[in-house]
Amino acid sequence: MARKVFFSFEYSDVNRAMIVRKSNAIIADEKVYIDKADIEKVERQGPDAVRRWIDQQLNGTSVTVVLVGAETDKSKWVRYEIDESIRRGNGILTIDISQVGDFGGPPTRWCGLTVNGYPNYRWAHGTSHDSIGKWIDDAAKKAGR
């Protein structure tokens, strides 16, 4: 079943996040990248504007995938996205993306962020591409979505 998925990640991991999002395991009908200029424009409008933007992005989603790298646990916005996803009843899962190659850069460390009561996976090239659709579907079913 097709699912509308919200991807939550710390912007410093944007390249790793885009590799996962563009893995062709998920069909997106909207733009699958986030431009730093877009985010900066929203941030300049203040925290309420950022919350409204996140809320708008979450509208109509059934699953939130938290892509976890080295600094994700320090992001107040990722925490907000998780809390709001739980409040909305989204299925949630976390994926450790620390070992995803960053356009030739070395892997990073995993900050250890998980969401209690929700599954955590590790992205591995060659196998995760085939699994992420099932992970998302399982999270949605667990949430009754």
FENRADA-V622065 format. One line per field, one symbol per residue. ss: DSSP state (a for helix, b for strand, c for the rest). phi: phi as a letter, one per 20 degrees, with the letter a starting at -180 (. if undefined). burial: b if it has 16 or more other ideal C-beta (glycine too) atoms within 10 Angstrom, else e. A space follows every 10 residues. Layout:
# FENRADA-V622065
ss->???
phi->???
burial->???
This chain:
# FENRADA-V622065
ss->ccccbbbbcc aaaaaaaaaa accccccccc cccccaaaaa aaaaccaaaa aaaaaaaacc ccbbbbbbcc caaacaaaaa aaaaaaaacc bbbbbbcccc cbccbccccc ccccccccbb bbcccccaaa aaaaaaaaaa aaccc
phi->.fceddddaf gfdgffffff fefmeceddc gdccegffff ffffeoffff gfffgfffgn edbddeeddf dgfeefffgf ffgfffgenf fcbdcfdfef fdlnfffdee fnfcdgncfc cdfcgndfgf dgffgfffff ffemd
burial->eebbbbbbbb ebbbebbbbb bebebbeeee eeebeeeeee eeeeeeeeeb eebbeebbee bbbbbbbbbb bbeebebbeb bbebbeebeb bbbbbbbbbb ebeeeeebeb bebebeebee bebeeeebee ebbebbbebb eebeb
